[in-house]
Amino acid sequence: MSRIPSKPEILDWISANPTLTAKRDIAKAFGIKGAARIDLKRLLKELEAEGHLEKRKKTYQDPDRLPPVSVLQVTGPDADGDLFAQPMEWQGEGVEPKILVLPRASDPALGQGDRILARLTLVKDTDHNYEARLIRRIGTNPRRILGVFRVSAEGGRIVPIDKGSDKEWQVPAGATHGAKDGELVEAEQAGPRGRIGLQRARVVNRLGDPSAPKAVSLIAIHEHGIPDAFPDAVITEADAQKPKGLKGREDLRDMPLVTIDPSDARDHDDACYAHADDDPKNAGGHIIWVAIADVAAYVTPGSALDREAKKRGNSTYFPDRVVPMLPDRLSGDLCSLHEGVPRACIAVRMQIDAQGEKIGHSFHRGLMRSPASLHYEEVQAAMDGHPNDRIEPLLEPVMRPLYAAYAALVEARKKRQPLELDLPERQIVLDEVGTVHSVAFKDRLDAHRLIEEFMVLANVAAAETLIAKKSPLLFRVHEEPSPDKLESLRETAQAAGLNLAKGQVLKTAHLNRLLAQAAGTEDAELINISTLRSMTQAYYSPQNFGHFGLALRSYAHFTSPIRRYADLIVHRALVSAHGWGNDGLTPEDIEVLEKTGTHISDTERRSMVAERDTTDRYLAAYLSERVGDEMEGRVAGIAKFGIFVKLDDSGADGLVPMRSIGAEYFHFDREANTLMGSDTGMIISLGQRATVRLAEAVPVTGGIALELLALDGQSLPRGRQSPAGRSPRRKPAKAKRRSDKVQRKVSRKRR
C-alpha cells in the first residue's frame, strides 16, 4: 500500500508547488494510487476543516473538470422526466460527473443514445454536476434559413432575405415558434431535401423587426456572403475527431502555461509562461514559452474541414455572435486550451536577454494542460495589488515572471520603434434582447500589451525559423505608405503646426515623433487618424516585404490558427520543416500559396467591412432615440458632398450634407482637403471641434445625418442670404481665388 504523507508534508508540497495543488497532482507527487486516494482525500478535508487550506481552497484546479463545450451521450430521462447525459471525453480519475440536459422549447426531441454537442455550466447540486445546453445533435446538420415570416392558413411561409433566392419555405402550424407576420426569423429545414413543392422548415429563433438590432449581424452575414452554415461533410469530420494523446509529442503538462483572454472569450488558442534564464551567459535574461493550439493535427490538407476553413479564410466577429472558421467541436473544444484539460499544441521556447532582444528560440510539438484560464482584468488587478482567490497562488510563480519578461520586451520595443498609434477601441455592449446597452471605449491594460508583445515575438520566431529552413510560408506583409498619402499626412501635420521631415527614408520612428508632438494637444486625435489613413492595408503573401507598422523585417501569423487560415498554413510549414508528421504543408499547398494568400486577404477585408457595417447599424439604432439632441464631435472627413463628424461619446461617424452647411456655397479644395465659404471665406478643415444636432439615425442602413451648429465654439456665419426659394449663389471661381489667397496667409497653427 502506498505511504500516506503527513499533514506537514502535504502543506510543504502545496507551499512549494502552488500551481500543482489538485488532489491528483498531490497523489502523483507522493506516489499514491488505488484505495489510498481515499485516505488522501480524508487528510485534505481535515486540513480544510482545521483552516490550513481555507485560503487556498477556491484555487484548487479540479482535475475532473469537463471542457465547457463537450460531446455527450444522452442516457435517457429519470423517473421525474429530467434528461441526463454522460461525457464522451472523460480525463478524470474520479467518479464520472452527472450532467442534466436543459432543453429549450426550440430544441429537437432527444432520446437515449443520442450524441450531442453541448455547452456546459458547472453547478453545485446534490444530484448532478453540470447543466448542459444543446448546441446541436451529432450527425445532424439541418440547413439554416434567414427570412421574413408570413402568416398563412396552414401555418406560414418564410421569404428568404437573400437577394438571389426566390424560393419560399413552408412552415407547418406547429412549427412557427409563435412568429408573427413580418418578423425576421431564423429557421432550419424540417424535412427531407429534394421533395416536390415547397420544402418545410421550422422556426428556431424569432428576431423580431428586420430593422431591430438583433437582426443586424445576420443581415450583414447574408449581405456580404459570409458562409455561416457548415456543410454536412465538415460537421461529420469535426464530430469524428478525438483528443490527441502524447504519442509523438513532448509532455508539457507540468508547465504552468496560462491563457489570458477577454472575460467573454469562448476559445483559448494561446497560452504563455516565463521564467528567469538560468544560463550564466545570459544574466538578467528570460525564457518565454508561447503555446498555440495544434489545429494542424485536426485540420489536415485536402479534408472537408480544410476546404471549408480555407473558403472562410478567417472567423468574423460581431457584437452578438461569431461566425467561426472551424466548427464548435474544434474551435470551442478540442482546439481550445481549456483549463485543466490536456490539449495538443505547438509551442515556441524563446530566450531573450536583459534588454528584451531575442537571442534564440526553438519549436516543440507537445501536449499541455493549462492550470488556469484567466482574463485581462483579473490579471491586471492582481498585478496592481488586488489578486482574487483564484489568481493569488499564481502570483509569484507565474504572473510576476511573465511581467518581468514583458518589462524587458518593452525596452526592446522602445528601441525598435513600431508605430505607436493612440486610437481607443470602441466596444458595443448589448443587453439580453440584442439592444445596444452602451457604447464605451476599451481600456488598454498592461495585461493586453503583455500578450500582444509575446504573440509578436512568437510570430517573428515562426517566420525566422521557416526562412532558415527554406520552407515556403505566408508572410504577413505591411508595406510603407505611398508618397501621395505621405504628402497628404505631411500637409495635415503642417496645418496643425507640426513637422514631418522630408527627404529621408521613412521609418516608424519618424511617425512616432509626429505623434509625440501631437500628444496632449487638441490635434492629437486628428494626427492619429490621419496617420492611420496614410497606412497601406496589410496582406498575406509568400514573398517577404517586411512589416512596416511593426518595424520588423520578417513576420508571419502563427498564434491564432483557430480563427485565421494563414496561421494554419504556418503551422503546417513548421510541421513539415521539423519532420513532425504527415500533416504538414503539402506540394499542393505550396503550388497555390500565392493564390491562397490573395484569397484570405480578400476574406479578411470582407469580414472587416461586414463588422464595420454592423457596428454602424448598431450605433444608428443606439442613437435613433436621441434624434434632435445636440452633440459634440470633431471633423473627421471632408468630401465634395459634405463633412463627416466623429461624435465624442459614441465614436459614431455622421454626415453633415453640403446643402445644410450655412446659407452659402462651399468650395471643396481637394488638395488642401478643406471647404471654403464663397461669401464669408470661412474655412472648414479636418480636426475642428464641431457642435451638431442629430437629424436622423436609420438602423436599417446605419446612416446618421447631422446638422452643423458651430465650429470651434463659434456659430456658423449665415453668409449672404439668397432670395426666397432660390439656392445660395455659387461662385466657385471667386471662392477658389479667395481660397488660394487665404491659403497663402493661413498660419501654421489653427487658432
N, C-alpha and C positions, 0 to 999 in steps of 0.2 A: 504493500500500500504506500502511496506517495506521502512524504512527510509534509505535514501541515505547518506553515510558518507561524511564528508567534505574532502577536499584535504589533509589538515594536518593529519587527521585520517588515510587516506589511506597510506600516506608516513610513518607515525609512524608504521603501521602494517607491511609494507614491510621491514622497518628497523629492526623490532623485529623478523620477520619471513622470512629470506632471502631464505629459501628453499620452501616457500609456496606462491609464487608470481604470480601464474596463475590467470586469471580472475575468474575461478571457485572457487579457494581457497579463494580469497578475498570476493567473493559473499557469500560463506558459512560462513566466519568469521563474516560478518555483517548481516547475515540472509536475503540476497537479493534474491528474487525469481521473476519469471514471467517477466512481461514487464519492471520491474525496472532494469533488467540487461542492457537494452538499455542505461539508464541514467548512469549506472556504466561504461559502455564501453566508453561513451562520456567523462566522467571525466578522465578516463585513457588516452584517446587520448589527452586531453587538457594538462595533466601533461607531456606527452611526448613532445608536442609542446612547452611547457614552459621550457623544458630542465631538469626538475626534475628527469625524469626516463631515460634520454638518455643513461646513463652509464649502466643501468640495462636492457635496452630494449632487448638485444640479449640473456639475460639469462633467460627470462621467459620460463617456461615449458608449452608447448601447451597441454591443457587437451584434445584436439580433435585430437591429432596425432594418426595415424594408425600404427600398428606394421609393421616393414619392410618386413615381409612375411605375407600375408593376403589371406583369401579366398574371392573372388569377384564373383559377378554375372554380366555377360555381359548384358548391356541394349540395345545394338544394335548400328549401325553406325548412325551418324548425317547426315545432308544434304550434308556435304562435304566428306562423306565417312569415317570419323575418327571413330574409335571404342572406346566406352566408357563403363565403368563398375561402379558398386556401391559396397561398402563393405558389407559383410555378418555379420561381427562383428563390431558393432559401439557403442562405450562407451561415445561419446561426447554428449554435450547438445546443441551444435550449429547446424548450417546447415550442413547436410551430405556432405562430400567432393566429388568432381567430379574427376574421375580417367580416364586418357587417356591410352588406351592399345596400346603399340608399338610392333606390331608383327614382328618377324624375318621371313626371307624367308623360313626357315625350319619349322616354326610353323604350326600346323594344322589350318584349317579354323575355325573360331569361329563365333557363331551366337547368337542372342538374347536368353537369358535364360540359356546359358551355364555357369556352375560354374567352376571357375579356381583357382588354387593356383598360386600366382604371387608375385614377388619381387617388392617392391615399392620404388620410389625415390621421395622425397618431392621437388616440384618445385614452383617457384613464377611466375604464369601466370595469364592472365586475364580470361581465360575460364575453367581452371582445376587446381587442387591442387596437384595431383600426376601423375607420369608416371609409368606404370606397364609393367614388362617383364614376360612373361609366364614361369612358371616352368613346369606345366602340367595341363591338363584338369581333373577336378574332375570326378572320376568314370571310368577313362581310365588308364590303366597301361600296355602299349604295351611292349612286350618283347624286350630287347636290345641285339644287336649283335655287336661284335667287330671282324673285319676280314679284309682281303685284297681284294680290289675291282678288278675284272677282266672284261674288256670290252667285250661285245658280241653284236651280231647283233640286239637282241631285247632290249638292254639296258646294262645289265651287270649282274654279279653274285658276291656274297660275299662268300669267303672261310674263315670260322671262324679260329681264331688262336688257339682255344682250342685244346690241344693235343688229347683229347678223342673224338673229333667231326669231322666226315667226311661229315656232312650234309651241302650242299650249299644252298644259298638263291638267289632267282631271284629278280632282280631289274628292274622294267619297265623303259622305256626310259625317262619318265618324272619325275622319282624319284631318279635320280643319283646324284642330287645336284652338278653337274659338276665334279664328281670324275673322276680321271684319272687312267689308268691301273697301277696296282702295289701299289696304295696308301692304307694306313691303314685308314679304315673308321669306324665310329660308326653309326649303323643303328637301326631301330626299325621295328617290324613286321607291315605289312601294309594290312594284310588280315586275314580272319578267320583261326583259328587253326584247324589242323587235315585234311586239304584239301589234295586231291590226287596230287602227283607230288611235284615239288619244291614250297615251301611256298614263299610268296612275302615279300619284305622288302623295306623300303625307307631310303636312306642315310640322316642322320640328321647332321653329323659332319665329315668333312674331316680332317684327322690328318696327311696327307702327308706321307713322308718317314717313314716306320715302325721303322727305327732306329733313327728318329728325336726325340728331347727332349719332344715334346708334347705328344708323344705316350708312353713315358717311364712308367708313373704311371699306365696307363691302362694295359700295358703288365704285370706289377708286380701284379696287381689285379688278372688277369687271371692265371698267373704263380703260385701264391700261394693259389689260390682257395678262395679268399676273396669274400663273397657274396656281390654283388653291385647292384642287382635289387630286389626290394621288391615285394613279391607275391601280387596278386590282393586282397586277403583277408586282408592283412596287410594295404594296402592303403585304402581299404574301411573302416576299423576300424578307422584309423587315421583321415580320412576325416569326419567321423561321430562325432568326439569329439567336445564338446562345452566348452567354457571357464568356469572354476569353479567359483562359486559365494562365498558369505560369509557364507552360511549355514554350521554350524559345524566347523567354523574357527574363530580364533581371528583376529580382524581388526588391521592390522599393516600398513595400507596405509598412515598414517600420519608420520610414522617413515622414516627418510631420508636414506634409505638403498641404497647405490650407488654400481654400478657394475664397476669394474676396470679390463680391459682386454686388449689384444693386439689391435692395431688400426684396424686390418683387421678381427677381430672376427665376426663370423656370429651368434653365440649364446652366451647367457649370463646365466650361470646356478648358479652363486653365487653372493651375494651382502653382504655388510657389513656396520656397523655403530658402533660407540663407543662414550662413554661419561664418564666423571669423576663419580666415585661411590659416591653417597650422603650418604652412610651409615657411620656414625661417627666411627663405629668399624673397618672400612677399610680405614683409612686415606691414601690418595695418590693412592688409588686403581682405577680400571677402570671397566666399564661394556662393554663387546664386544658382539654385535649381528652379527651372520652369518646366512643368509637366503639362502636356496637352493631350486631350482625349485622342486615342488612336482610331480615328474614323476610317483610315485606310484598311484596317483589319476587317471592317464590316462592309464597306462600300468598295467592292472590287471592280477593276476596269471591265467595261462591257456589260455589266449586270444591269438589271432593270433599275435598281437603286441609283447606279452611276449615271445612267442615261437621264433619269428624272432630275437628279441633282445638277447635272450639267445644264439641262434645259432651264432650270430655275436660276442657276448661277449664284444665288445668294438668298438668304432669308430677308423678308420685308417686314418692317416693324411699324405698327400703328399704335395710337394711344390705347386702343381697346383690344387689340389682338395681334398675333404674329402669324405671318404666312411662312412656315419653316421650309428650309431647303430639304430637310430629311424628315421622314415620318416620326411621330412621337415616340415610338418604340426605341428609336435610336437617339433622337435629339433630346428627349426628356428622360431617357432611361439608360440604355447600355453605353451611350457615348457621353453621358453626363457624370462628372466626377463627384457623385453624391457622398455626403458624409458617412463614414463607416462602412462603405461598400467597396469591395475590390473592383478596380476598373483598369482596363488596358490603356496604356499611354505611351507617347514618345516624349522623352524628357531630354533637356539640354542642361549640362553642368557647365557653368561659366565662371571663370576665375578673373577677378578684377583686382587692380592694385588700389592703394590707398587713395589715389586721385580719381578712381572710378573708371579707369581705362581697362578695357577687356584685353587680357594678355594670354588667354587660352580658353578653349571650350571643347566639349565632346558631346555626342548624341547617344542616347540609350533607348532601347525599346523595352519597356518594363510593365510591371503590374504594381499599382499603387493603391493606397487606401487612405483617403483624407480624414484626418481627425476632426475637422470642423469646417462647416460651410458658413462663412462669415459675410457680413455686409459692411459696406464702406462706413456708414455712420457709427456702428458699434466699434469698429476698429479705430476710427478717429477719436471717438470718445475715450477709449481705453488709453490711447497714447497721450490724450490731454489730461489724464489723471482720473478718469471716471470709468474704470472697467466694470462690466457686468459679471455676474457669477459664471457665465459661460466662457468668457474670454480670459478671465483672470489667471487661470492656470497656464495659459499660453503666452502670457505677457512677457516673461523673462526668457523662456527657451525659444520662442518662435517670433513674437512680434518685434521685440527690440532689435534682434539681429537683422530682421527684414528692414527696419527703418535705418539701421546703421549702414547697411549696404546701399539703401536708397540715397542717404546723405552723400555717399561717395559718388554715386551716379549723377547727382545734382551738380557736383563740381565739374565732372566731365561734360555735362550738358552746357554749362556756362562757357566752357572752352570751345565746344563745337558750335554753339550759337544757332540752334534750329529756330525757325520762325516763331516768335512769341506773340501771337495774336491774343487780344483780350476781348473775346466775344462770348458773353454768357449764354449757356444753353437753355432754351426755353422748354418748360415742362407743362404739358396739359394734363390736368388731373380730372378724371371722370368719376361721377358717382355711380351707384349700382345700376341705374337705368340707362347709362350712357350719356347723360348730360354733362356738359363741362362744369365742374365744380369750381375750379380755379385755374388761373394761368400764372405760373411763377417762373423764376429763373433758378436753375440748379446751382447749389453751392459747389465750388471747386475745392475739394479737400486734398490734403497731402496723401490720404489713402488712395484717391483716384490717381494722383500723379505717380505714386509708387508703382501701382500696377501697370500704368502706361509705360514707364521707363523700363520695367522688367520685360514687358512684351516687345518693346522696340529692340532691346538688346538681344532677345531671343530671335527675333526676325532677322537681325543683322547676322547672327551666328548661322542661321539656316542658309542665307544667301552665300556667305563666305565659304561654308562647308561644301556646298554644291558647286561653286565656282572652282574650288580647289580640286574637287573630284571630277571636274569636267563633265558634270551632269547637266542635261537640259533642265530648265525650270521656267516658271513665270515670275518675272520681277514685278515689283510694284514701282512704277515709274511716275515721277513728278518732275516735269521739265520747268525751266525757269520762265519768267514772264516774257511775253513778246515785247519788242521795242515800242510798239504803239501803246500797249497797256501800261508799260513802264513810264512812258512820257506823260500819259494821262494822270498817273499817280503823282508824278513829279509836279505837274501843274496844280493839282489839288493841294499838295503839300505847300507849294509856294503861296497859294491864295490864303492859306492859314498861317503864313509867316514862318513856315518850317522849311527844312532843306533836305533834299535827297540828291547827293552829288552825282554829276555826270562823268563820263569819260573813264570809267573803270569797269572791270569785270564784276557784275553784280553778285553779291553774296548776301545770305540771310542776315549777316551781321549789320549790313548797311540798312536793311529794312528795320531791324530791331532798334537801331539808333533813332530812326524816324519815329517809331512807335514810342520809344522812351521820351523823345522830345514832346510828343503829344500827350503823354500820360498826365492825368490830373487837370487837363485843360478842357475847355468846352468843345474842342475839336477832337478829343480822343476817340470818340465813337466813330466819327466821320473818317478819320485816318485808318482806323482798324478795318472798317467796312471797305474802304477804297483799296486798301492793301489786299484784302481777301479777294476782291473783284479783279484785281490785276493778275491773280494767280491762274495758271493753266489747270485743267482738270486732270487728276491722276488717272492712270490706266494700267492695264496688265499687258506685259509684252515679254517674249523670250529674249529680247535684246535689252541689255542693261544700259540705260541712260541716266541712272542715278536718281536720287530723291532730293530735289532742291529744297522743299519745305523743311525736311528733317536734317538737311545738310549731311547727307550720307551718300557714299559712293555706290554702295550695294545694299539693296533692301528687298526682301521678299516676304509675303504674308504667310506665316506659319502657325499663328496662335489661335485661329478661330475656324477649324475645319468643319465644325457643326453648321456654321452659317455662311461660309464662303467656299466656293468650289476652287478658287485659286489656292487656298491653303491645303486643300486635299491633294492637289497636284504636287505641291511642295512636299507634303508628307510621303507621297508615293516616290518622289525623286530621292528622298532620304532613305526610304526602304531599299530601293534599288542600289543606291550608292554604297550602302553599308552591307548589302547582301543578306538582309534580314528575312527574306521570304519571297514568295512568288506573287505577292500582292502589290508590287511596286509599279513604277512607270513603265508602260509597255511601248514597243515600237510604234503602235498605232496612236498612242497618246502623243508621242514625240512628233509624229508626222503632221498632226493637226494642231500643234501647240500655238502657233500664231493665230489661227482661226479661233481657237478656244479663248485666247486672250481677248480678242476683239469681241467675241460673243459675251463673255462675262463682264467686260467693261460696259457693254450696252445694257445688260440686265441690271447692273448696279445703278446706272443712270435712270433706268425705268423705275426702279424702286425709289430712288431719291425724288423723282417727280411725283410719284404716287403718294409718298409720305408728305411731301410739301403741299400737294393739293388737299390732302386730308386735313392737314394742320390748318390750312386756310379756311376750309369749310367749318371746322370746329370753332375757330376763332370768330368767324362770321356768326355762327349760331350763338356763341357766348355773348357777342356784342349786340345781337339783334334786339335785346331787351333794353338797350341803352341808347336807342336812336333819339337824337335831339340833345344828348349830353355834350358838354364841352370837354375836350381832352387836350393833353399836352403831348408833343412829339417833336420829331426832328426831320427836316427834309432829307430823304434818303435816296431820291432818284428824280431825275428831270427828263422829260420827254416832250416831243412836239405836241402831244395831246394833253399834257398836264404834268402835275408833280406827284410824287409818292411821298407820303409821310409815315414814318415808323412811330407808332404810338408807344409811349413810355411804359404804361402799366401792363400791357399785354404783349408787346413786341409785334403786333399785327401791322401789316402794311396796308394803307388805304390810299385811294386815288382822289386827288382834287382835280376834276376835269378843267381843261383850259378855259372853257366857256364860263366857268363860275369864278374865275380869279379876277376880282375887281371889275371895273367897267371900262377897261381899255384893252387894246390889242397888245399881246405879249409876243415879242420876237424870240424865237428859240435859236441860241447860238450853240451849234453842235460842238465846235472846237473848245469853247470855254465851258460848255455844259451848264449854261445859265439861261434864264428867261429875263427879258428886259421890257418894261412897260413903254409903249410908244409915246405916251403923253407925259408921264411923270418921271421916266428914266429909272424907275425902281428896278433893282436887280434882285432876282431870286436865285440863290445858289445852294449847293449841297451843304448840309450841316447846320443850316439856320434853324433856330428854335421856332416851332410853329404851334399856334393855338388853333384848334379846329373844332368844328361841330360835326358829330356823326350824323350823316344824312341818310345813309342806307346800309344795311348789312343783310346779305342774301345767303343763307346757309346752303342752298342747292348749288350755287356756283362758287361760293367762297368770296364773292365780290364785296368790297367795302368802299363806299363813297363818302367823301368828306367835304366839308365846306371850310375854306380857309378864312380865319378871322383875324389873325395877327401873325407877324413875323418878328422874331427877336423882341417881343414885348410891345411892338408898335402896330397899331391898327393899320389895315391896308388903306392907302390913299384911294380915293374914288376915281381919280383921273378926270379927264374932260368928258362930261356927260353927252351922250348921243341923243338925238331927237327920239321922242317916244316911238316905240315899235320898231326901231332900227338897231342893228347890231353896232357895237363900237367901231369907229372908223379904223381901218387897217392902214398902217403906214410902215410897211416893212423896210423900205429903203431908208426912210428917215430914222427909224429905230436902229437900223444897222449902223448908220453913221454915228448916232449917239452912243451906241454900244462900243464902237471902236474908240471913240473919244474917252468914254468912261474907263474902258479897259486900260488905256494908257495912264490914266490918273489914279486908278484904284490903288489903295495902299496894300502892302503885302499882308497886312493883318486885318481881318474883318472886324469892324467895331460893333 
